[in-house]
Amino acid sequence: MNKIKTYFVETYNELVHKVTWPKLSELQSSAVVVMVASLIISVVVFLMDFSFKELLSLIYGLFY
């Protein structure tokens, strides 16, 4: 039981005293970067999916 208490006390001390938390402006800029990257990746995946669908429709249309 003492080990569990020690674990939580050390965890709290590390989170409060040793971790450097980002400022709000840094957090906002990081969030914008993630959102833009997600948007770009989703557009690329959409274009790939659409292209493959059209290509396969063309190929299947030749044989059937």
Secondary structure, DSSP 8 states (H G I E B T S, - for coil): -HHHHHHHHHHHHIIIII-----HHHHHHHHHHHHHHHHHHHHHHHHHHHHHHHHHHHHHHHH-
